[in-house]
Amino acid sequence: GQNIDQPTEMTATEGAIVQINCTYQTSGFNGLFWYQQHAGEAPTFLSYNVLDGLEEKGRFSSFLSRSKGYSYLLLKELQMKDSASYLCAASLLTGGGNKLTFGTGTQLKVEL
Amino acid sequence: DGGITQSPKYLFRKEGQNVTLSCEQNLNHDAMYWYRQDPGQGLRLIYYSQIVNDFQKGDIAEGYSVSREKKESFPLTVTSAQKNPTAFYLCASRDREDEKLFFGSGTQLSVL
């Protein structure tokens, strides 16, 4: 079956750096997404990794290792508004087309 | 402005009643998806459609039904067979040339 694991909760200090890890065991893997979701709102796209390596986009970076089934999201210079749930999702190729399978999300709390 | 519109934002269901959640997109996307999110949980795939007049079951399709008669519309019916329907329901769409999912603002369904 498909399995995606990420920590349930993390706490970090404003201005610091935090790394949120995600491991996956899936078939038909096609890429790895990270989404940010504030409570009661729709997820918003942060990053998409297809190839191994680090992709940097402003304060956020995402890393993928396909051979290890591992990804992380790195948030720098944390701000209070970064308090949210961060969802790791694997893009999978199936007989019925592409679909995203999500992890349970990591609730990040940024403190003063 | 292009986007995905879900309605209503809040919906209440009585015992034994079927309810339909609306999802409309004007992004000209081919693929559309329905996800369910329970408190503190990730997103679970209910149904998805890659093209008009075709749809596939996701991981938790029991108690739900969909139709895809038009490219821009993908309504979800929560039937009386779904015994635990209280959840946040998210609709999403994707362009065939892009892996990224765009989400609607969600519908919170509760049982009276």
Interface residues (C-beta under 8 A of the other chain):
Chain A: I4 T8 N30 G31 F33 G40 E41 A42 P43 T44 F45 Y48 V50 L87 A89 S91 T94 G96 G97 N98 K99 L100 T101 F102 G103 T104 G105 Q107
Chain B: A31 Y33 Y35 G40 Q41 G42 L43 R44 L45 Y48 Q50 Q56 G58 D59 F88 L90 R94 E99 K100 L101 F102 F103 G104 S105 G106 Q108
